[in-house]
Amino acid sequence: MKKSIPAASPDAYVAALSGWQRLTVEKLRAAVVAIATLDEVIKWGHLVYLSNGPVLLIRAEEHRVLFGFWRGQRLREIDPRLKPGGKYEMATIVLLQDEDVGSHTASRLVEAAVRLNRTLGDPTAI
């Protein structure tokens, strides 16, 4: 994916997308904000949701959309598509065109991730 200037706001991030990536991001974003009160910011060039530290991310790329959780490795029983990678027990679901995360599954993932941050604290505080 080409380097670009980060979006000025979450709304601008979504507005800059098109096609199936935009539809997927809009659906994920709607599910996230319906479940929990989180701070939504642009960090590292994509959508990041915070509650006692980073909880999850939504990142559109050229050929995929990522739905990732800082403590996602602890959430794999909810959705086994969560693939471990990176620091902080990170795990991510890779979505390609015509794939999605159902609203029930998204709700369960977000609720569990927020609960983990509430119980265990900021996953990036070492």
CORLINDA-V503652 format. One line per field, one symbol per residue. psi: psi as a letter, one per 30 degrees, with the letter a starting at -180 (. if undefined). A space follows every 10 residues. Layout:
psi: ???
This chain:
psi: kkklkkkfle eeeeffllae eeeeeeeeee eeffeljlkk ljkgglkkkk jhlkellkkk leglkkjlke hfffgffejf fjkkkalhgk kkkkklkgll jleeeeeeee eeeeeeeeef akffj.
